[in-house]
Amino acid sequence: MRSRLKKSPSLKARELPLPRSKRTDPAVPRIPTDPRTWPRSRHAFGWAARHFFARPQSPWSDDHVLVPEIVAACVVRELMLALDLRRFPHRRWADWLSRRAHALYRLDRRFRARMNGPHEREYCYTYLRHWLYIGLHKSGWRYADVLPPEMREGHPVTRQGIPAWKRWRLKLATE
């Protein structure tokens, strides 16, 4: 009688499903899917073969010092404070940012290395600010043109970063 090989905990963790997209998510940038479901042509050559893992890796561990849900909430909150917004779907955007970070941590080699590296907190804030900027622009948010262009590179949003000739739109939003 043959004994079955036992799966290691890391192999079991790889079989956990990736975070799923929701109907309220912005169209671009998408939450990545499992590479095993991609068409064969995407695996054959190019940057995808070097950029992504062939199968999902183990998820973000509980003993990791960085929690993407907290960073996502902070990034969305700093946007709300800088633009002085009272009504903003902050939970929706923070949830989307954290799901995207969890999915990329399991799939993207460079993102995983940076989140485990020496400057993980700065990288995480930079990535999440950039994704929020792109997501707000691509979703057609009505104040997207007010966001400072430095936010695209991951710099924090400040009230001074918004040009004076764009601030009049924010005054109308708060009244």
N, C-alpha and C positions, 0 to 999 in steps of 0.2 A: 504494500500500500504506500503510495506516494504522499508525502506531506506537502500541503500547499504552502507556497511562499507567502509569508505575511507581508502586508503592505506597511511601509514605514509611515510614520506620522506626516512626513513632508509629502509623500505621494498621496495620502488621503486628503491633505490640505489642497493639493493641486486640483482635486476633483470638485472642490466647492465651486458653485456657479459664480460667475462674475456679476457685479451689480448690473441690473437691467435698466434700460432706458424707460423714461416715463413720457406720457403724452405732453406734459408741460415743459419738457426739456427744449432748449433752443436747438434749431436745426443743425447749426455748426458752432463749435466743434463737437463732434459726436463722442459718446462714450464708446470706447473700443469694445469689440466682441472677441470671442474665443478664436485664436488663430487656427484652431483645428476645423472651424466651420468656414474658413475663407476659401475662395476658389483656388484651384491648383495653380493658375497663372500668377496669382499674387505671391505664392511661395517660391516660384521657380527662380527668379533672379531679382536683382535690384536691392534697394535699400531696406525693404521690408524683411528680407532674410537676415540682415545684420542688425537691424534696429529692434526687432521684436523677438521675444522668446518663441520657440516652436509650440509650446503649450504653457498655460498659466502656471506661474510659480506660486509659492506659498503666500498667503495673504499677510497683511500688516499684522505683526504680532502685538499682543497686549503689553509686552514689556518694552516695546519701542517707546522712546521718550517723546516722540512727536505724534500728536493726534490730529489727523487732517480735519476732523469735524470742528475742533476748536479753532484751528487756523482759518477755515472757511468762514466760520461765524465772525471772526475778527476782521477778515478782509471785507466782508459785506457790511459790517458795522462801520468800518472806517469810511467806506463809500457813502453810507447814509449820513454820517456826521459831517463829512466834508461838503456834501451837497445840501445839507440841512433838509433831508427828506423825512417826512413823518410817515408817509404811506408808501411802502416799498415791500414787495414780496420777499423779504429777507430769508425766511425759512426755505422757500423754494430754491433760491439761488445758492444758499449755503449747502443744501442737500445735494444739488447737482454738482457743485464743486467737489464735495467730499466723495461722492460716488465716482466721479471722473478720476480723482486722485487714487482711490482704491483700485480701480480697474487698471490704470496705467502702472501702478506699483507692481502689479502682477504680470504685466505684459512687456513693458518698455525697459530695455536694458539700461539706458542712460538715466532715465528717471529713477529707477530702483537704486542705481549706484549713487546718485546724488542724495537721495533720501536716507541712505545709510552712511553718508560721508561726513566730513568734519563740519560743513556749513549747511546742515540739513534744514534748519529753520529758515534761513534766508532764502534758500532755493524753493522751499515750499511756499513761502509768502510770494515770491516772485512768480512762480508758476500760476498760483491761484489768482493773483491780480491780473495777469495776462489773460487767463481764460475768462475771467469775469468781464474784462474789457471787450474781448472778442465776442463773447456770448451776448452782451448787451447790444453791441453794434449789429450783429447778425440777426438778432431777434426783432429789430426795429423798435427798440425802446425809444420813447419820445424825447428823452433827454440825453441820448447817446452822444450827440454832437457837442454836448457841454463837457464831457469827460476830457481831462487833459491828455494830450498825446503821449506823455511820459508813462502813463499807466499801461500802455501797450507793451512797454519793455519791462513791466513789473515794478515800477517805482510806486511808492504810496501816493494816494490821492490827498492833496491838501487844498484848502480853500484858496491859497495864494497861487496855486498852479493853474487855476481857472482864470482865463483872461477876463478883464472887466467888461468887455463888450459881450461876453457870453453869460455873465451873471444875471442879467435882467430876466432871463428865462427861469432861473431858479427862484427869483423873487415872485414871479407869477405863480410858480408851483406851490409856494408855501402860503400864499394868501387865500 
